[in-house]
Amino acid sequence: MHDEQRTRILDAISEAACARGIDGASVTTAEVIAYAGISAEIFFELFADRDECLLAAFELALAGAGKRAVAAYDAEPRWLDAIKAGLAELLRYLEDEPAFGRLLIVYSMSGGKQLLCRRAEVLATLAKVVDRGRHEAADDRQQPATVMGEGMVGAVIAVLQNRLLRDDGSGVLDLFGALVSIIVLPYLGAGVARRELVRPAPPVRVSGFSLAARGTLRDGEDVRLTHRTAQVLVAIADYPGASNREVADHAGIVDQGQISKLLGRLQGAELITKIGDGRATRGAPNSWRLTERGELLLRRVRSEASRS
């Protein structure tokens, strides 16, 4: 029960911060409690104060984004390809999780001391990763250690902050080429930066194959496949009868509250169904399988990916 309440509170603080807009980090404990629909007693059982809750939400968002970006980065042997893969997954996370994404990129810069220190640690780590590009650079483009990486990370974060604060419905994945160009310019030069400016983001990879952004079903009907939905469909296809927690584990989704929401949306889209739906024992865990519609979608996407 406490895990569910904690998840609800972390969802609530990110949503409440988004509702405040540019002043999101100033969200109050009372607002979080109202958004979560819980009592003050429950809140203070789980968190000492608002700042501790905000830090926990930041860590949850960081875990979600990091799991995807690091896996994509580590799968590529070359620095440039790794940077592109990791950045693409970060941008997809920001689109898939808009509330947590804004908390991670925007509102964290106005948090308490602990959150600011944690944020600085993360940015320093990213700067070191980016600065590995110096090993790709010609000798005449060598720059002071780490300073260039810090500058590139700062520039990318600033662009993302501006886009996320606009709140006009525009996504961030269309920034991919521009952001890669910013990162590679000091290391690989203007020629490479120009080429990368117009190159699209690499496709999502799930269980060894790429997935397009949309999977066509029939008669022109489309179902949008984000990274998370693709991972969940693959997990259920590979492990029919899996429970919510088992699907989350196989799909690499940390937050149990998020997997419940996602499974509900996929069920509503008639892509998955519960085994024995309507006859399950009360209190027993869910047991999921793909519907014919879900199997068709996954087959077609896998087929398209194998030809790409």
LOFIMAR-352679 format. One record per residue (C-alpha): x, z, y. Coordinates in Angstrom, 1 decimal. Layout:
BEGIN
atom east X	up Z	north Y
...
END
This chain:
BEGIN
atom east 0.0	up 0.0	north 0.0
atom east 2.8	up 0.9	north 2.4
atom east 4.4	up -2.5	north 1.8
atom east 1.2	up -4.3	north 2.8
atom east 0.8	up -2.1	north 5.9
atom east 4.4	up -2.7	north 6.9
atom east 3.9	up -6.5	north 6.5
atom east 0.8	up -6.3	north 8.6
atom east 2.5	up -4.4	north 11.3
atom east 5.5	up -6.8	north 11.4
atom east 3.1	up -9.8	north 11.6
atom east 1.2	up -8.0	north 14.3
atom east 4.3	up -7.3	north 16.5
atom east 5.4	up -10.9	north 16.4
atom east 1.8	up -12.2	north 17.2
atom east 1.4	up -9.6	north 20.0
atom east 4.8	up -10.7	north 21.5
atom east 3.7	up -14.3	north 21.4
atom east 0.4	up -13.4	north 23.2
atom east 2.5	up -11.9	north 26.0
atom east 4.5	up -15.1	north 26.4
atom east 7.8	up -14.8	north 28.3
atom east 7.3	up -11.0	north 28.5
atom east 7.0	up -10.8	north 24.7
atom east 9.7	up -8.2	north 24.2
atom east 7.7	up -5.7	north 26.3
atom east 4.8	up -5.6	north 23.8
atom east 3.6	up -2.0	north 23.5
atom east 3.0	up 0.2	north 20.5
atom east -0.7	up 0.3	north 21.3
atom east -0.9	up -3.5	north 21.3
atom east 0.9	up -3.7	north 17.9
atom east -1.5	up -1.1	north 16.5
atom east -4.5	up -3.1	north 17.8
atom east -3.3	up -6.4	north 16.4
atom east -2.5	up -4.8	north 13.1
atom east -5.9	up -3.1	north 12.9
atom east -4.3	up 0.2	north 11.7
atom east -4.2	up 3.7	north 13.0
atom east -1.4	up 5.2	north 15.1
atom east -0.7	up 7.7	north 12.3
atom east 0.1	up 4.8	north 9.8
atom east 2.3	up 3.1	north 12.4
atom east 4.4	up 6.2	north 13.0
atom east 4.7	up 6.9	north 9.2
atom east 6.5	up 3.6	north 8.9
atom east 8.4	up 3.3	north 12.2
atom east 9.9	up 5.8	north 14.6
atom east 8.9	up 3.7	north 17.6
atom east 8.2	up 0.3	north 19.0
atom east 11.9	up -0.6	north 19.1
atom east 12.5	up 0.2	north 15.4
atom east 9.5	up -2.0	north 14.6
atom east 10.8	up -4.9	north 16.7
atom east 14.2	up -4.7	north 15.0
atom east 12.5	up -4.7	north 11.6
atom east 10.5	up -7.8	north 12.5
atom east 13.7	up -9.5	north 13.8
atom east 15.4	up -8.7	north 10.5
atom east 12.5	up -10.2	north 8.6
atom east 12.6	up -13.3	north 10.6
atom east 16.3	up -13.5	north 10.3
atom east 16.0	up -13.2	north 6.5
atom east 13.5	up -16.0	north 6.3
atom east 15.4	up -18.4	north 8.5
atom east 18.8	up -17.4	north 7.1
atom east 17.7	up -17.9	north 3.4
atom east 16.8	up -21.5	north 4.2
atom east 19.6	up -22.4	north 6.6
atom east 22.4	up -20.9	north 4.6
atom east 21.2	up -22.5	north 1.3
atom east 21.1	up -25.9	north 3.0
atom east 24.5	up -25.4	north 4.7
atom east 26.2	up -24.2	north 1.5
atom east 24.9	up -27.3	north -0.4
atom east 27.0	up -29.7	north 1.7
atom east 30.8	up -30.0	north 1.2
atom east 31.5	up -31.5	north 4.6
atom east 31.3	up -29.5	north 7.9
atom east 29.2	up -32.1	north 9.7
atom east 26.7	up -32.5	north 6.9
atom east 26.5	up -28.8	north 6.4
atom east 25.8	up -28.2	north 10.1
atom east 23.1	up -30.8	north 10.1
atom east 21.4	up -29.4	north 7.0
atom east 21.5	up -25.8	north 8.2
atom east 20.2	up -26.7	north 11.6
atom east 17.4	up -28.8	north 10.2
atom east 16.2	up -25.9	north 8.1
atom east 16.4	up -23.5	north 11.1
atom east 14.2	up -25.9	north 13.1
atom east 11.7	up -26.3	north 10.2
atom east 11.5	up -22.5	north 10.0
atom east 10.7	up -22.2	north 13.7
atom east 7.9	up -24.7	north 13.2
atom east 6.6	up -23.1	north 10.0
atom east 6.7	up -19.6	north 11.4
atom east 6.0	up -19.9	north 15.2
atom east 5.5	up -16.2	north 15.9
atom east 8.5	up -15.0	north 14.0
atom east 10.5	up -17.9	north 15.3
atom east 9.8	up -17.0	north 18.9
atom east 10.7	up -13.4	north 18.2
atom east 14.0	up -14.5	north 16.6
atom east 15.1	up -16.9	north 19.3
atom east 13.3	up -15.8	north 22.5
atom east 12.0	up -12.2	north 22.5
atom east 15.0	up -10.7	north 20.8
atom east 17.1	up -11.3	north 23.9
atom east 15.1	up -8.6	north 25.8
atom east 14.9	up -6.0	north 23.1
atom east 16.4	up -2.5	north 22.9
atom east 20.1	up -1.7	north 22.4
atom east 20.0	up -1.9	north 18.6
atom east 18.3	up -5.2	north 18.6
atom east 20.6	up -6.7	north 21.2
atom east 23.7	up -5.5	north 19.2
atom east 22.2	up -7.0	north 16.0
atom east 21.5	up -10.3	north 17.9
atom east 25.0	up -10.4	north 19.2
atom east 26.4	up -10.0	north 15.6
atom east 24.3	up -12.9	north 14.4
atom east 25.4	up -15.1	north 17.3
atom east 29.0	up -14.2	north 16.7
atom east 28.6	up -15.2	north 13.0
atom east 27.0	up -18.5	north 14.0
atom east 29.8	up -19.2	north 16.5
atom east 32.4	up -18.8	north 13.7
atom east 30.5	up -21.2	north 11.5
atom east 30.2	up -23.8	north 14.2
atom east 33.9	up -23.4	north 15.2
atom east 34.9	up -24.5	north 11.7
atom east 34.5	up -27.9	north 13.3
atom east 38.0	up -27.5	north 14.9
atom east 39.4	up -28.4	north 11.5
atom east 37.7	up -31.7	north 11.8
atom east 39.0	up -32.4	north 15.3
atom east 41.9	up -34.5	north 16.4
atom east 44.9	up -32.4	north 17.7
atom east 44.2	up -33.5	north 21.3
atom east 40.7	up -31.9	north 21.1
atom east 41.8	up -28.5	north 19.9
atom east 40.2	up -25.7	north 22.0
atom east 40.8	up -21.9	north 22.2
atom east 39.6	up -20.2	north 19.0
atom east 35.9	up -19.1	north 18.8
atom east 35.2	up -19.8	north 22.6
atom east 34.0	up -23.3	north 21.9
atom east 31.8	up -22.1	north 19.0
atom east 30.3	up -19.5	north 21.2
atom east 29.6	up -22.1	north 23.9
atom east 27.9	up -24.5	north 21.5
atom east 25.7	up -21.8	north 19.9
atom east 24.7	up -20.6	north 23.4
atom east 23.8	up -24.1	north 24.4
atom east 21.6	up -24.6	north 21.3
atom east 19.9	up -21.3	north 21.7
atom east 19.2	up -22.0	north 25.4
atom east 17.6	up -25.4	north 24.6
atom east 15.4	up -23.8	north 21.8
atom east 14.4	up -20.9	north 24.1
atom east 13.2	up -23.4	north 26.8
atom east 11.2	up -25.5	north 24.2
atom east 9.6	up -22.4	north 22.6
atom east 8.6	up -20.9	north 25.9
atom east 6.8	up -24.1	north 27.0
atom east 4.1	up -23.3	north 24.4
atom east 2.6	up -26.8	north 24.8
atom east 2.3	up -27.6	north 21.2
atom east 5.5	up -29.7	north 21.0
atom east 7.7	up -29.0	north 18.0
atom east 11.4	up -28.3	north 17.8
atom east 12.4	up -30.7	north 15.0
atom east 12.4	up -33.6	north 17.4
atom east 15.4	up -31.8	north 19.2
atom east 17.5	up -32.2	north 16.0
atom east 19.6	up -35.2	north 17.1
atom east 20.2	up -33.8	north 20.6
atom east 21.3	up -30.4	north 19.2
atom east 23.7	up -31.9	north 16.7
atom east 25.1	up -34.1	north 19.4
atom east 25.8	up -30.9	north 21.5
atom east 27.5	up -29.2	north 18.6
atom east 29.8	up -32.0	north 17.5
atom east 30.9	up -33.3	north 20.9
atom east 33.9	up -31.0	north 21.5
atom east 35.1	up -31.3	north 17.9
atom east 34.4	up -34.9	north 16.9
atom east 34.2	up -36.7	north 20.3
atom east 31.7	up -38.7	north 22.3
atom east 31.4	up -41.6	north 19.7
atom east 30.2	up -39.3	north 16.9
atom east 28.0	up -37.4	north 19.4
atom east 26.3	up -40.6	north 20.5
atom east 25.6	up -41.7	north 16.9
atom east 24.2	up -38.3	north 15.9
atom east 21.9	up -38.3	north 18.9
atom east 19.6	up -40.8	north 17.3
atom east 19.9	up -39.8	north 13.7
atom east 16.9	up -38.1	north 12.1
atom east 17.0	up -34.7	north 10.4
atom east 17.9	up -34.8	north 6.7
atom east 14.9	up -34.4	north 4.4
atom east 13.9	up -31.1	north 2.9
atom east 15.5	up -30.5	north -0.6
atom east 13.4	up -28.6	north -3.1
atom east 14.7	up -27.9	north -6.6
atom east 17.2	up -30.7	north -6.4
atom east 15.0	up -33.4	north -4.8
atom east 14.0	up -34.4	north -1.3
atom east 10.5	up -34.0	north 0.0
atom east 9.0	up -36.1	north 2.8
atom east 7.1	up -34.4	north 5.5
atom east 3.8	up -35.6	north 4.1
atom east 2.5	up -36.4	north 0.7
atom east -0.2	up -39.0	north 0.4
atom east -3.0	up -38.3	north -2.0
atom east -5.6	up -41.1	north -2.1
atom east -7.6	up -43.3	north 0.3
atom east -5.1	up -42.6	north 3.1
atom east -5.6	up -38.8	north 2.9
atom east -2.6	up -36.8	north 3.9
atom east -1.5	up -33.2	north 3.2
atom east 1.4	up -31.9	north 5.3
atom east 4.2	up -30.4	north 3.2
atom east 6.4	up -27.9	north 5.0
atom east 9.4	up -26.4	north 3.3
atom east 7.4	up -23.4	north 2.3
atom east 4.4	up -25.3	north 0.9
atom east 6.7	up -27.5	north -1.1
atom east 8.6	up -24.5	north -2.5
atom east 5.3	up -22.8	north -3.6
atom east 3.9	up -26.0	north -5.3
atom east 7.2	up -26.5	north -7.2
atom east 7.2	up -22.8	north -8.2
atom east 3.7	up -22.9	north -9.5
atom east 4.4	up -26.2	north -11.3
atom east 7.5	up -24.8	north -13.0
atom east 5.9	up -21.4	north -13.8
atom east 2.2	up -21.9	north -14.4
atom east 0.3	up -18.6	north -14.5
atom east 2.7	up -16.9	north -12.1
atom east 1.4	up -14.1	north -10.0
atom east 1.7	up -13.9	north -6.1
atom east 4.9	up -11.9	north -6.4
atom east 6.4	up -14.2	north -9.0
atom east 5.6	up -17.3	north -6.9
atom east 7.2	up -15.7	north -3.9
atom east 10.3	up -14.8	north -5.9
atom east 10.7	up -18.4	north -7.3
atom east 9.9	up -20.0	north -3.9
atom east 12.3	up -17.8	north -2.0
atom east 9.7	up -16.2	north 0.3
atom east 10.6	up -12.7	north 1.3
atom east 7.4	up -11.6	north 3.0
atom east 4.5	up -10.8	north 0.5
atom east 2.0	up -11.0	north 3.3
atom east 3.1	up -14.6	north 4.1
atom east 2.8	up -15.7	north 0.5
atom east -0.7	up -14.4	north 0.3
atom east -1.7	up -16.4	north 3.4
atom east 0.1	up -19.5	north 2.1
atom east -1.5	up -19.3	north -1.4
atom east -4.9	up -18.9	north 0.3
atom east -4.4	up -22.1	north 2.4
atom east -3.2	up -24.1	north -0.6
atom east -6.2	up -22.8	north -2.6
atom east -8.5	up -23.9	north 0.3
atom east -6.9	up -27.3	north 0.2
atom east -7.7	up -27.5	north -3.5
atom east -4.1	up -27.9	north -4.5
atom east -3.9	up -24.7	north -6.5
atom east -6.4	up -22.5	north -8.4
atom east -6.5	up -19.2	north -10.2
atom east -6.4	up -19.4	north -13.9
atom east -9.7	up -18.0	north -15.1
atom east -11.0	up -17.8	north -11.5
atom east -14.2	up -15.8	north -11.4
atom east -13.6	up -14.1	north -14.8
atom east -10.4	up -12.2	north -14.0
atom east -10.3	up -8.5	north -14.6
atom east -10.8	up -6.5	north -11.4
atom east -7.4	up -5.3	north -10.1
atom east -5.4	up -7.7	north -12.3
atom east -2.7	up -9.8	north -10.5
atom east -3.6	up -13.4	north -9.6
atom east -2.4	up -16.1	north -12.0
atom east -1.9	up -19.5	north -10.4
atom east -1.7	up -23.1	north -11.6
atom east -1.8	up -26.5	north -9.8
atom east -5.1	up -28.4	north -9.7
atom east -5.2	up -32.1	north -10.6
atom east -5.0	up -32.8	north -6.8
atom east -1.9	up -30.6	north -6.5
atom east -0.3	up -32.2	north -9.5
atom east -1.0	up -35.7	north -8.1
atom east 0.6	up -34.7	north -4.7
atom east 3.7	up -33.3	north -6.3
atom east 4.2	up -36.2	north -8.7
atom east 3.9	up -38.7	north -5.8
atom east 6.3	up -36.9	north -3.6
atom east 8.8	up -36.5	north -6.4
atom east 8.5	up -40.2	north -7.2
atom east 9.0	up -41.2	north -3.6
atom east 12.0	up -38.8	north -3.4
atom east 13.6	up -40.3	north -6.5
atom east 13.5	up -43.8	north -4.9
atom east 15.0	up -42.6	north -1.6
END
